Amino acid sequence: MSSFLRSTLLTSLLSTILVVAPGATANTTFVSGPWSLSQHGTTGVAAMQLAIVSETKAIIYDKAPLQVEHNPLVGFNGTLAWAAEYDITTDAVRALNPKSNSFCAAGAFLSNGTLVDTGKSIYGAMRHAGDVSGLQGIRLFTPCDDGTCDIFENPSRVRLTSSRWYPSASRLDDGSIIIMGGQFGGGYINSASLNNPSYEFYPPKNINGHNGTQIPSQFLIDSLNANQFPLIIGLPDGTLFIVANTLSMIFNWRTNTETRLPGIPNGVRVTSPFSAGAVLLPLSPANGYTPEVLICGGSTISDSVSSSTISTQTPATTQCARIVLNAAGIAAGWEVETMPSTRVMPNSILLPDGRVLFVNGAHTGAAGYGNYMGLIGQSNADNPAFQGFYYDPNAPAGSRFSQTDLPTSNIARMYHSIATMTPNGTIMLAGSNPNLDVTTVKYATEYRVEWLSPSYLNLPRPTYSGLPSTINYGTTFTLSITLPSSSASATVALMDFGFSTHGVQMGQRLVQLVATLATNHTSLTIQAPPNATIYPPGPAFLFVLTDAGVPSFAHKTIIGTGASPPVDLGAIANMLAVTGGPKAAALAQPLLPLTGEGSAGEGSNVPTAPIPAPP
């Protein structure tokens, strides 16, 4: 056991918190019964990337595949938009105005609450006058309440050190973010000629012998070919758990040390284009903050054959794999379970009661478009997964999955779909566009938004007030609370809803906090996370739950001081001095044809006229 886990275990004992078996959580109660599904609102742009940025707003990014995506929403100077702010309470949509192409990017929040959207494609936006390639793009968005905030870009000063398409990002315990992997160019699947086997930081760091520049990663070489959007999960000792293709490791970013772990069982590939849903199960003092990871879905399709030999009807896997990331758990290896059905490209959503919801995706094929035999329109996947299911990590093996209470949608949400938890406790479902541009043929570009309501919303809910705007580590704070008359106790779930794209929920996290309910049930005193490795500094949403598992509305706060992450001016200066800007990087990349294997979009098509969103 690491010194960190020993110290947190001691703290838990001194706080008279019961320590239970790894993987168990403090919250084991949830509301059974039917869920409901409604459809209202349209996104204005095809929803490829999504993040909840406030109690009322979400930001959505699309792509600009050739010159621009032919979306119905109009942006700056009458041009068609490829990013939008969506009001999750009124369905109002406001166009945002990125300069660079946000095609297949990564995202994470900084410690001060700014959303960083990073990487993307050379294609599209660079061919707009005044716009630039997205391959080194860093797009910053700081939420506001008055409808005036927009995406900030200054590629001559704020950029990645190298080109990245299909990278991943994760917030670190110092409030900065790590950006990892991706391609120099673009294609359906990675390859040695396209691979960018490195990582970097924003803001840039002078670390591990690299002053503000990218750092090589052997793991990203060994995990070729299907290693796009590697899965990155921050662990309670400050290291990272990273999965790409069938490989996994513990990564110490401070020392650039890779420790290989058992691979994904049975040869199942779990990163794009064979994406699985992955979550860090809830952390709590009750389980000693012992990290445990669940990965469900993916495919056993070969990543070394021509994509033209693969069928859209090839079944995905039914496998879920779960591992406890301490010495004993790693020695025991992965526990394998079976989902209710095959699934690739699912979204995995943590619920405030500790369950994991899986939605979206397909039963056959894989991510991308324009590559496989038997294309459905342009889609490499078929047989949409219209019904979700949930996973109860505290139930006995063999009885953890359930979908009988979940409704069935009639909207296909496959490649380029997204989903997220919202402050109201509903799940927002949007997107699906397995096409180069907007199209109305099967499977069409999808603008409609659906809202999945768990059964806990059928019961009276607690309410609270008094949440501080910032909550520093190791402090306590008290909320005024109103519980339903039937409730005798309350628990607290602190959540990062993460950044959703391509079946990956980057940065998603749930930490259960120690809470003491007053004898008159009108106030709740809560202990903040003990340190930044348990919950990295940055935005958080706080749910109060009844003893039946019914959550309140989640108000937003900032964990930590709300300060910006460390800035090393020397590292920034060196990065700017030794790396080229985005236009130089873009011109250095081959303009691949937009058809066939290794194409710059994953498929082929020509842009069509603007198509209005469905009513």
C-alpha positions in Angstrom: 0.0 0.0 0.0 1.3 3.4 -0.9 2.1 6.0 1.7 -0.8 8.1 0.3 -3.3 5.3 0.9 -1.9 4.6 4.3 -2.3 8.3 5.3 -5.8 8.5 3.9 -6.8 5.3 5.6 -5.5 6.6 8.9 -7.4 9.8 8.4 -10.6 7.8 7.7 -10.2 5.8 10.9 -9.6 8.9 13.0 -12.7 10.4 11.5 -14.6 7.2 12.7 -15.5 6.4 9.1 -16.0 2.7 8.5 -13.4 1.3 6.1 -14.9 -1.4 3.8 -13.7 -3.6 1.0 -12.1 -1.9 -2.0 -14.7 -1.0 -4.6 -17.6 -0.6 -2.1 -18.9 2.9 -1.7 -20.7 4.8 1.1 -23.8 5.1 -1.1 -25.5 1.7 -1.7 -29.1 2.8 -2.0 -30.8 3.9 -5.2 -34.4 4.4 -6.3 -35.9 1.6 -8.5 -38.7 2.0 -10.9 -39.2 3.3 -14.5 -37.0 6.0 -16.1 -38.4 8.4 -18.6 -37.2 9.9 -21.8 -38.2 13.2 -23.4 -37.0 15.2 -26.4 -36.9 18.9 -26.6 -34.3 21.4 -27.9 -31.9 21.3 -30.9 -28.2 22.0 -30.7 -27.8 24.2 -33.8 -24.5 22.5 -34.5 -23.8 18.7 -34.7 -22.8 17.8 -31.1 -19.4 16.1 -31.3 -18.0 17.5 -28.0 -19.9 18.6 -24.9 -19.2 20.0 -21.5 -21.5 21.5 -18.8 -19.9 24.8 -17.9 -22.4 26.2 -15.4 -25.6 25.4 -13.7 -27.5 26.5 -16.8 -25.1 26.3 -19.8 -23.3 23.7 -21.9 -20.7 24.2 -24.6 -20.9 22.2 -27.8 -18.2 21.8 -30.4 -18.6 20.4 -33.9 -16.2 20.1 -36.8 -15.4 22.0 -39.9 -14.6 19.2 -42.3 -14.0 21.0 -45.7 -14.7 24.7 -45.4 -17.3 24.5 -42.7 -20.0 22.1 -41.4 -23.3 23.0 -43.0 -25.2 23.5 -39.8 -28.3 25.5 -39.4 -26.9 27.8 -36.8 -25.4 31.1 -38.1 -22.3 32.5 -36.4 -20.0 35.4 -36.8 -20.5 37.6 -39.9 -23.2 35.3 -41.2 -20.9 32.2 -41.5 -22.2 28.8 -40.5 -21.3 27.9 -36.9 -19.4 24.9 -35.6 -19.6 25.7 -31.9 -22.5 26.8 -29.6 -23.5 27.6 -26.1 -26.7 25.7 -25.1 -29.0 26.7 -22.3 -30.0 23.4 -20.6 -32.9 25.1 -18.8 -34.5 26.9 -21.8 -33.0 25.1 -24.9 -31.8 28.5 -26.2 -28.7 28.2 -28.5 -26.1 30.9 -29.0 -23.4 30.6 -31.7 -19.8 30.7 -30.6 -16.9 31.6 -32.9 -13.8 29.5 -32.8 -11.1 30.4 -35.3 -9.7 26.9 -35.7 -11.1 23.5 -36.6 -12.4 21.6 -33.6 -12.6 18.2 -35.5 -12.0 15.3 -33.1 -10.5 17.3 -30.2 -9.9 16.8 -26.4 -11.0 18.9 -23.5 -10.5 19.5 -19.8 -11.1 22.3 -17.3 -8.3 24.2 -15.6 -8.2 24.9 -11.9 -9.8 28.4 -12.4 -12.8 27.0 -14.3 -11.7 27.8 -17.9 -12.4 25.0 -20.4 -9.5 24.1 -22.6 -10.4 22.5 -26.0 -7.3 21.3 -27.7 -6.0 19.7 -30.8 -8.0 18.9 -33.9 -7.7 18.8 -37.7 -5.9 20.7 -40.4 -8.9 20.4 -42.6 -11.7 22.9 -43.0 -11.1 26.0 -40.9 -7.7 26.7 -42.3 -9.3 27.1 -45.7 -11.3 30.0 -44.3 -9.8 33.4 -44.7 -8.2 34.5 -41.5 -8.7 31.1 -39.8 -6.0 28.6 -38.8 -5.4 24.9 -38.6 -6.7 23.2 -35.4 -3.9 20.7 -35.1 -2.0 22.8 -32.6 -5.2 24.5 -31.4 -5.9 25.6 -27.9 -9.3 27.1 -27.5 -10.2 28.7 -24.1 -13.7 29.3 -22.9 -14.5 30.9 -19.5 -18.2 30.7 -18.7 -20.3 33.8 -18.1 -23.8 34.6 -17.2 -24.5 37.5 -19.5 -24.2 35.8 -22.9 -21.0 37.7 -23.9 -18.3 35.1 -23.4 -16.8 33.5 -26.5 -13.9 31.2 -27.4 -10.5 32.8 -27.1 -7.7 31.8 -29.4 -4.3 33.3 -30.0 -2.3 30.7 -31.9 0.8 32.9 -32.2 1.2 32.7 -28.4 -1.2 30.0 -27.1 -0.8 26.7 -28.9 0.3 23.1 -28.6 3.9 22.2 -29.2 3.0 19.7 -31.9 0.0 18.6 -34.1 -2.6 16.4 -32.4 -5.7 14.9 -33.9 -7.7 12.5 -31.6 -5.7 13.3 -28.4 -6.9 13.0 -24.8 -6.7 15.5 -21.9 -7.0 15.3 -18.2 -6.7 17.8 -15.3 -3.8 17.2 -12.9 -3.5 17.9 -9.2 -1.7 21.2 -9.8 -4.7 22.5 -11.8 -3.0 22.2 -15.2 -3.9 19.7 -17.9 -2.0 16.9 -19.6 -2.6 16.4 -23.4 -1.6 13.0 -24.7 -1.3 11.2 -28.0 -3.1 11.8 -31.3 -2.0 11.9 -34.9 0.0 14.4 -36.8 -2.4 14.0 -39.7 -5.7 12.2 -40.0 -7.2 8.8 -40.7 -9.6 6.2 -39.6 -7.0 4.6 -37.4 -3.6 5.5 -36.2 -0.3 4.2 -37.7 3.4 4.6 -37.3 3.5 7.2 -40.0 0.7 9.3 -38.4 1.4 8.7 -34.7 2.3 11.5 -32.3 3.7 9.3 -29.4 4.1 12.1 -26.9 2.4 14.2 -24.2 2.6 17.8 -23.1 1.1 20.2 -20.6 -1.0 23.3 -20.7 0.3 25.6 -19.4 3.7 24.3 -20.6 6.1 23.0 -18.0 9.8 22.6 -17.7 9.8 19.0 -16.6 11.6 15.7 -17.2 14.3 17.4 -19.3 11.8 19.0 -21.7 11.4 22.8 -21.3 7.9 23.5 -22.5 8.0 20.9 -25.3 6.4 17.5 -25.9 7.8 14.4 -24.1 8.1 11.0 -25.9 6.0 8.1 -24.7 7.0 4.5 -25.4 3.5 3.4 -24.4 1.9 5.3 -27.3 4.3 3.5 -29.7 3.6 0.0 -28.2 -0.2 0.5 -28.3 -0.5 1.1 -32.0 -2.6 1.0 -34.1 -6.0 1.5 -32.3 -4.8 4.0 -29.7 -6.7 7.2 -30.5 -8.3 9.1 -27.6 -6.3 7.1 -24.9 -8.2 6.7 -21.7 -6.7 8.8 -18.9 -7.9 8.6 -15.3 -6.3 10.5 -12.4 -5.6 8.3 -9.3 -5.6 9.3 -5.6 -1.8 9.1 -5.4 -1.3 11.7 -8.1 -0.4 9.2 -10.9 -2.5 8.5 -14.0 -4.1 5.2 -15.1 -3.9 5.1 -18.9 -5.4 2.6 -21.4 -4.8 2.5 -25.1 -5.9 -0.3 -27.4 -5.4 -3.4 -25.3 -2.6 -2.0 -23.1 -2.7 -0.3 -19.7 -0.2 1.4 -17.4 0.2 3.5 -14.3 2.0 6.7 -15.4 3.9 9.1 -13.1 3.9 12.3 -15.0 6.2 14.0 -12.6 9.0 11.4 -13.2 8.0 10.3 -16.7 7.8 6.7 -15.4 5.6 4.0 -17.1 4.5 1.0 -15.1 2.8 -1.6 -17.3 -0.3 -3.4 -15.9 -2.2 -6.4 -17.1 -3.7 -5.7 -20.6 -7.5 -5.7 -21.3 -8.7 -9.3 -21.2 -9.5 -11.4 -24.2 -7.9 -9.1 -26.8 -10.7 -6.5 -26.6 -9.6 -3.1 -28.0 -11.1 -0.2 -26.0 -9.9 3.0 -27.7 -10.9 4.6 -30.9 -12.0 3.5 -33.4 -13.1 0.6 -31.1 -14.1 2.8 -28.3 -15.4 1.5 -24.9 -16.9 3.4 -22.0 -14.6 3.8 -19.0 -15.1 5.3 -15.5 -13.3 5.6 -12.2 -15.8 4.2 -9.8 -16.8 6.5 -6.9 -14.0 7.4 -4.4 -14.9 7.8 -0.8 -13.4 7.8 2.7 -15.3 4.6 3.3 -13.3 2.7 0.7 -10.0 4.4 1.7 -10.2 6.3 -1.6 -9.1 3.0 -3.3 -9.3 3.5 -7.1 -11.2 1.0 -9.2 -11.8 1.3 -12.9 -14.6 -0.1 -15.0 -14.3 -0.4 -18.8 -17.3 -1.7 -20.9 -17.6 -2.3 -24.6 -15.1 -2.2 -27.5 -14.3 -4.7 -30.1 -12.0 -7.5 -31.1 -11.7 -6.3 -34.7 -8.1 -6.4 -36.0 -6.4 -3.0 -36.0 -3.8 -4.1 -38.6 -6.0 -5.1 -41.6 -7.3 -2.9 -44.3 -10.5 -1.2 -43.1 -12.1 -2.1 -46.5 -12.1 -5.8 -45.4 -14.1 -5.1 -42.2 -17.9 -5.2 -42.2 -20.3 -2.8 -40.5 -22.1 -5.9 -39.3 -19.1 -7.2 -37.2 -20.4 -7.5 -33.6 -18.9 -5.4 -30.9 -18.0 -7.1 -27.6 -20.2 -7.7 -24.6 -17.2 -7.5 -22.2 -16.9 -5.3 -19.1 -13.6 -5.4 -17.3 -13.0 -4.1 -13.8 -9.7 -3.7 -11.8 -8.8 -2.4 -8.4 -5.7 -0.3 -8.7 -3.7 -1.2 -5.6 -1.1 -3.8 -5.2 -3.5 -6.6 -4.3 -6.0 -5.6 -7.1 -3.3 -5.4 -9.8 -2.0 -8.8 -8.7 -5.5 -10.2 -9.0 -6.0 -8.7 -12.4 -9.2 -7.8 -14.3 -12.6 -9.1 -13.3 -14.6 -9.8 -16.4 -18.3 -9.4 -16.7 -20.9 -9.5 -19.5 -23.1 -6.6 -20.5 -26.7 -7.1 -21.6 -25.7 -6.8 -25.2 -22.8 -5.9 -27.5 -21.8 -2.3 -27.6 -19.1 0.0 -29.1 -18.8 3.8 -28.7 -21.0 3.9 -25.5 -21.0 6.9 -23.2 -20.4 5.9 -19.6 -22.1 8.3 -17.1 -21.6 8.4 -13.4 -24.9 8.9 -11.5 -24.9 10.8 -8.2 -26.1 7.6 -6.4 -22.9 5.8 -7.5 -24.3 3.7 -10.4 -22.9 3.9 -13.9 -25.2 4.5 -16.9 -24.2 3.3 -20.4 -26.0 5.0 -23.3 -25.5 5.6 -27.1 -23.3 3.6 -29.4 -23.8 0.7 -31.7 -24.0 -3.1 -31.5 -21.9 -3.7 -34.7 -19.1 -2.0 -36.6 -16.9 0.7 -35.1 -16.2 4.4 -35.2 -15.6 6.5 -38.3 -17.2 6.7 -41.7 -16.5 5.8 -45.3 -14.2 2.9 -44.6 -16.0 -0.5 -44.0 -17.8 -3.0 -46.2 -21.5 -2.5 -46.3 -21.6 1.1 -45.3 -24.9 2.4 -44.0 -24.9 5.8 -45.7 -21.3 6.6 -44.7 -21.4 5.0 -41.3 -18.8 2.3 -40.3 -21.3 1.2 -37.6 -24.8 -0.2 -37.7 -27.6 -1.5 -35.4 -27.8 1.5 -33.0 -28.0 0.9 -29.3 -31.4 2.5 -28.6 -31.7 1.4 -25.0 -29.2 2.1 -22.2 -28.5 0.1 -19.1 -27.0 0.8 -15.7 -24.3 -0.9 -13.7 -24.5 -1.1 -9.8 -20.8 -1.5 -8.6 -22.0 -2.6 -5.2 -24.2 -5.5 -6.3 -22.9 -9.0 -6.3 -21.2 -10.2 -9.4 -23.8 -11.5 -11.8 -26.5 -9.1 -10.8 -24.9 -5.7 -11.5 -26.5 -4.9 -14.8 -30.1 -3.7 -15.4 -32.0 -2.2 -18.3 -35.6 -3.3 -17.7 -36.6 0.1 -16.3 -34.9 2.2 -19.0 -36.9 3.6 -22.0 -36.0 2.9 -25.6 -35.2 5.8 -27.9 -35.9 6.0 -31.6 -32.9 8.3 -32.3 -29.7 6.6 -33.4 -26.7 8.0 -31.5 -23.5 6.4 -32.8 -20.3 8.1 -34.1 -19.9 11.7 -32.9 -22.5 11.4 -30.2 -22.3 12.7 -26.7 -23.9 12.4 -23.3 -23.5 14.0 -19.9 -24.9 14.3 -16.4 -26.5 17.6 -15.7 -26.9 19.6 -12.5 -30.6 18.7 -12.4 -29.8 15.0 -12.3 -31.0 14.3 -15.8 -28.8 13.0 -18.5 -28.4 15.0 -21.7 -28.1 13.0 -24.9 -27.2 14.7 -28.2 -25.3 14.4 -31.5 -24.6 11.6 -34.0 -23.1 12.4 -37.3 -21.2 9.5 -38.9 -20.7 11.6 -42.0 -18.2 14.0 -43.4 -20.7 16.8 -43.5 -24.4 17.4 -42.8 -26.7 14.8 -44.4 -30.3 13.6 -44.2 -29.6 10.0 -45.4 -29.3 7.2 -42.9 -27.6 7.7 -40.5 -28.4 11.4 -40.7 -26.8 14.3 -38.9 -28.7 14.6 -35.6 -29.6 17.9 -33.9 -32.3 16.8 -31.5 -31.6 16.7 -27.8 -33.0 14.0 -25.5 -33.3 14.0 -21.7 -33.1 10.8 -19.7 -34.7 11.1 -16.3 -33.7 8.4 -13.8 -36.4 7.0 -11.4 -35.0 9.1 -8.5 -36.6 12.1 -10.1 -40.0 10.6 -9.4 -39.6 11.2 -5.6 -39.5 14.4 -3.4 -36.0 15.9 -3.6 -33.8 17.6 -1.0 -32.8 21.2 -1.5 -29.9 23.2 0.0 -28.4 26.6 0.0 -25.2 28.2 1.2 -22.6 26.5 -1.0 -19.4 28.5 -1.0 -18.1 29.7 -4.4 -14.7 28.1 -3.6 -13.9 25.3 -1.2 -10.3 24.7 -0.2 -8.9 21.3 0.7 -9.3 20.1 4.3 -11.9 22.7 5.2 -15.4 22.2 6.5 -18.5 24.1 5.4 -22.2 24.0 6.3 -25.3 24.0 4.1 -28.8 24.9 5.0 -30.8 21.9 4.0 -34.4 20.8 3.6 -35.0 17.0 3.4 -38.2 15.2 2.5 -40.1 14.2 5.6 -39.3 10.5 5.0 -35.5 11.1 5.0 -33.5 10.4 8.2 -30.0 11.0 6.8 -28.1 12.5 3.9 -24.9 11.9 1.9 -22.9 14.1 -0.5 -21.6 13.4 -3.9 -19.1 15.9 -5.5 -18.9 15.5 -9.2 -16.9 16.5 -12.2 -19.2 15.9 -15.2 -16.2 15.8 -17.5 -15.8 16.5 -21.2 -17.7 14.1 -23.6 -16.6 13.2 -27.0 -16.3 10.0 -29.1 -17.5 7.8 -26.3 -14.9 9.2 -23.9 -15.8 11.1 -20.7 -12.6 12.9 -20.1 -12.1 14.0 -16.4 -15.4 12.5 -15.1 -15.2 11.9 -11.4 -17.3 11.3 -8.3 -16.0 11.8 -4.7 -18.2 11.1 -1.8 -17.6 13.5 1.1 -18.0 13.1 4.8 -21.1 14.9 6.0 -22.8 15.3 9.4 -26.5 16.1 9.5 -27.7 18.3 12.4 -30.2 16.7 14.8 -32.9 19.0 13.6 -32.2 18.0 10.0 -31.8 21.7 8.9 -28.1 21.9 8.3 -25.4 19.6 6.9 -21.7 20.1 7.8 -19.4 18.7 5.1 -15.7 18.0 5.0 -14.0 19.1 1.7 -11.7 16.7 -0.2 -8.5 16.2 1.8 -6.2 17.1 -1.0 -5.8 17.8 -4.7 -5.1 14.2 -5.8 -8.5 13.1 -4.5 -10.3 15.8 -6.5 -8.1 18.0 -8.7 -8.6 21.8 -8.3 -11.3 23.1 -10.5 -15.0 23.1 -11.1 -17.3 20.7 -9.3 -21.1 20.1 -8.8 -22.3 19.1 -5.4 -25.3 16.8 -4.9 -27.0 16.1 -1.6 -28.7 12.8 -1.5 -31.4 11.4 0.8 -31.0 8.0 2.4 -33.2 6.6 -0.4 -30.7 7.9 -3.0 -32.6 10.9 -4.3 -30.3 13.7 -5.3 -30.8 17.5 -5.0 -30.1 19.9 -7.7 -26.3 20.2 -7.9 -24.9 23.7 -7.5 -21.5 24.6 -8.9 -18.4 25.5 -6.9 -14.7 25.5 -7.4 -12.5 23.1 -5.4 -9.3 24.7 -4.4 -8.7 28.5 -4.4 -10.0 29.1 -7.9 -6.5 30.3 -8.9 -5.0 29.6 -12.3 -2.6 26.7 -12.6 1.2 27.4 -12.3 2.6 29.4 -15.2 6.3 29.0 -16.2 7.1 31.9 -18.4 10.5 30.4 -19.3 8.8 27.2 -20.5 6.3 29.2 -22.6 9.1 31.3 -24.1 11.1 28.2 -25.0 8.1 26.4 -26.5 7.4 29.4 -28.7 11.0 29.7 -29.8 11.5 26.1 -30.8 8.1 25.1 -32.2 6.4 26.4 -35.3 3.0 28.0 -35.3 -0.2 26.3 -36.6 0.1 27.4 -40.2 3.7 26.1 -40.4 2.6 22.8 -38.8 -0.4 22.6 -41.1 1.6 23.2 -44.3 4.1 20.5 -43.2 1.3 17.9 -43.2 0.3 16.2 -46.5 -3.1 17.2 -47.7 -4.5 13.7 -47.9 -7.3 12.9 -50.3 -10.7 12.9 -48.8 -11.4 9.3 -49.9 -10.2 5.9 -49.1 -7.8 4.4 -46.5 -6.0 6.9 -44.3 -8.2 9.7 -45.5 -8.4 13.0 -43.7 -11.9 12.7 -42.3 -12.4 9.0 -41.9 -14.5 8.8 -45.1 -15.6 10.6 -48.2 -18.4 13.0 -49.2 -18.9 16.4 -50.6 -20.5 19.2 -48.6 -24.2 19.8 -49.1 -26.4 22.9 -48.8 -27.4 23.9 -45.3 -30.0 21.6 -43.9 -32.3 22.9 -41.1 -32.5 21.1 -37.8 -35.6 18.8 -37.4 -38.5 20.6 -35.6 
